[in-house]
Amino acid sequence: MKPPSSVQTSEFDSSDEEPIEDEQTPIQISWLPLSRVNCSQFLGLCALPGCKFKGVRRNIQKDTEELKSYGIQDIFVFCTRGELSKYRVPNLVGLYHQYGIITHHHPIPDGGTPDIASCCDIMEELEICLKNNRKTLIHCYGGLGRSCLVAACLLLYLSDTISPQQAIDSLRDLRGSGAIQTIKVRRVTVLVRLWSGADRHSVTSHQKGNEDPKHSIIHVSPVYILTF
């Protein structure tokens, strides 16, 4: 599937403006095959369901019903609470719960990246979902920045043969050239792989510099991560 088209409108849609009919098109989901990392599952990526911002007029009830009909069992949300309010879906997480969809809310500020501990939590939860054959979807606002970054990290987390650039290219092939793409590029050190048996305590210890050098379980690699 093609990623949602970019929106050119520059003004926020005020509630005082003349009502505009909601879009009736199905929500666009891209499915990332994980066979190259020895996983038979697919990971879904999409833009924010129900979003009402600029030229986008999604219907949250319709979008959620569609996700449920597709068999989505777990959804990872990377928007902050402030963003959910801004995009007119303040009760999105609660609505997912009402539809029986397990929701993993890991807020990542727009323009930011998760720290090592948060990244570890997300990777572990995603791996559990996929190993249990649960149909899983991730989304941020546009489905191109934070979601693609997390998906790229997942490829690196599940494989010790894929390079960071190969992971990024996979997401761009799936979601278009706008994936993991901004004007400013900054070099940061992020967690890209965990060895078997890694846990959150170990990651925290590594961050603090308290790990036993004889039993280092984390491989941290400097990669070019784009500021979304």
C-alpha positions in Angstrom: 0.0 0.0 0.0 1.1 3.5 -0.6 1.6 5.8 2.4 -0.9 8.6 3.0 -0.3 11.5 0.7 1.3 14.6 2.2 -0.9 17.6 3.1 -0.1 21.0 1.8 -2.6 23.1 3.7 -1.0 25.4 6.2 -3.8 26.5 8.5 -5.3 24.6 11.4 -9.0 23.7 11.0 -10.8 25.7 13.6 -14.0 24.3 15.1 -15.6 27.6 14.2 -15.1 27.1 10.5 -17.8 25.6 8.2 -18.0 21.9 8.8 -16.2 19.7 6.3 -17.4 16.2 5.6 -15.2 13.5 7.0 -13.1 11.4 4.5 -14.7 8.1 3.6 -11.6 6.4 2.2 -10.2 3.4 4.0 -7.4 4.1 6.4 -4.1 3.3 4.6 -1.9 0.7 6.3 1.5 -0.4 5.1 2.6 -3.9 6.2 6.3 -4.4 6.8 7.4 -8.0 6.2 9.6 -9.4 8.9 10.7 -12.6 7.1 14.2 -11.2 6.7 14.6 -11.1 10.5 13.3 -14.7 10.9 9.8 -13.7 11.9 6.7 -14.8 10.0 4.6 -11.8 11.0 4.1 -8.4 9.4 4.1 -5.1 11.3 1.5 -2.5 10.3 2.3 1.2 10.0 -0.2 4.0 9.4 -1.0 7.7 10.0 -3.0 8.8 13.1 -6.5 7.3 12.9 -9.3 9.9 13.3 -7.0 12.8 12.7 -8.6 16.2 12.0 -5.8 18.6 11.2 -5.2 20.9 8.2 -6.6 19.1 5.2 -7.1 15.7 6.9 -10.6 14.9 8.1 -10.6 11.3 9.3 -13.5 9.8 11.3 -12.2 8.2 14.5 -15.1 5.8 14.9 -14.9 4.6 11.3 -11.2 4.2 11.4 -11.2 2.3 14.6 -13.9 0.0 13.3 -11.8 -0.7 10.3 -8.8 -1.5 12.3 -10.8 -3.9 14.4 -12.2 -5.5 11.2 -8.7 -6.0 9.9 -8.0 -8.1 13.0 -5.6 -5.6 14.7 -5.0 -6.9 18.2 -2.3 -4.5 19.5 -1.6 -0.9 18.7 1.5 1.1 19.6 0.8 4.8 19.9 3.8 7.2 19.8 1.9 10.5 19.8 1.9 12.5 23.1 -1.3 13.4 24.9 -0.9 16.9 23.7 -0.7 15.8 20.1 -3.8 13.6 20.5 -5.7 16.7 21.7 -4.3 18.9 18.9 -5.4 16.4 16.2 -8.9 16.1 17.7 -8.6 12.5 19.1 -8.0 13.1 22.8 -9.8 9.9 23.8 -8.1 7.6 21.2 -6.4 5.3 23.6 -9.6 4.8 25.5 -11.5 4.1 22.3 -9.1 1.4 21.3 -9.7 -0.2 24.7 -13.4 -0.1 24.1 -12.9 -2.0 20.9 -10.9 -4.7 22.7 -7.6 -3.6 21.2 -4.6 -3.7 23.5 -2.9 -0.3 23.5 0.8 0.4 24.2 1.2 4.1 24.6 4.8 5.2 24.4 4.8 9.0 23.9 7.7 10.3 21.9 7.7 14.1 21.4 7.4 15.2 17.8 10.9 15.9 16.6 12.4 13.6 19.3 13.7 10.1 19.6 13.2 7.6 22.4 16.0 7.1 25.0 17.7 3.8 25.3 15.5 2.5 28.2 12.3 3.5 26.4 13.5 2.0 23.1 14.2 -1.2 25.0 10.7 -1.3 26.4 9.1 -0.8 23.0 11.3 -3.4 21.3 10.5 -6.0 24.0 6.8 -5.4 23.8 6.8 -5.6 20.0 8.8 -8.8 20.1 6.3 -10.4 22.6 3.3 -9.4 20.4 5.0 -10.8 17.2 6.1 -14.0 18.9 2.6 -14.5 20.1 1.3 -14.1 16.5 -0.7 -11.0 17.4 -1.6 -8.7 14.6 0.2 -5.5 15.5 0.1 -1.9 14.3 2.2 1.1 15.1 1.5 4.8 14.4 2.5 8.3 15.3 1.0 11.4 13.5 2.0 10.9 9.9 3.3 7.4 10.0 6.6 8.5 8.5 8.8 9.7 11.3 8.6 8.1 14.7 6.8 5.0 13.6 9.3 4.3 10.8 12.2 5.0 13.3 10.7 2.4 15.7 10.2 -0.1 12.8 13.8 0.4 11.7 15.0 -0.2 15.2 12.9 -3.4 15.4 14.6 -4.7 12.3 18.0 -4.0 13.9 16.8 -5.5 17.3 15.7 -8.7 15.7 18.7 -9.2 13.4 22.5 -8.9 13.8 23.0 -8.9 10.0 20.9 -5.9 8.8 22.8 -2.5 8.8 21.1 0.7 10.0 21.1 2.0 6.4 19.4 -1.2 5.1 16.8 -0.8 7.9 16.1 2.8 6.9 15.9 1.9 3.2 13.4 -0.9 3.9 11.1 1.6 5.5 11.5 4.1 2.7 10.7 1.4 0.2 7.6 0.6 2.2 6.4 4.1 3.1 7.9 6.3 0.5 10.9 8.7 0.4 9.4 10.8 3.1 10.0 8.1 5.7 12.7 9.0 8.3 13.4 12.2 6.4 13.9 15.8 7.6 16.0 18.8 6.8 18.3 18.6 9.9 20.3 15.5 10.4 22.0 14.9 13.7 24.4 12.1 14.8 23.1 10.4 17.9 23.9 7.1 19.7 20.9 4.9 20.0 20.3 1.3 21.0 20.0 -0.8 17.9 20.5 -4.3 19.1 20.1 -6.2 22.4 21.6 -9.6 22.9 19.4 -12.4 24.1 18.5 -12.2 27.8 18.8 -8.4 27.9 16.4 -6.7 30.4 15.5 -3.2 31.3 17.6 -3.2 34.4 20.6 -4.1 32.4 19.9 -1.3 29.9 19.6 1.2 32.8 22.8 0.0 34.3 24.5 0.3 30.9 23.3 3.9 30.7 24.7 4.7 34.1 28.0 3.0 33.3 27.5 0.4 36.0 27.6 -2.7 33.9 30.2 -5.4 34.4 32.5 -5.1 31.3 32.9 -8.9 31.4 29.1 -9.3 31.0 28.2 -6.5 28.6 24.9 -7.6 27.0 24.2 -4.5 24.9 25.6 -3.5 21.5 25.1 0.3 21.0 25.9 1.7 17.6 26.2 5.3 16.4 23.9 5.9 13.5 22.5 8.9 11.7 19.0 9.4 13.0 17.0 12.1 11.4 15.2 14.7 13.5 11.5 14.4 12.6 
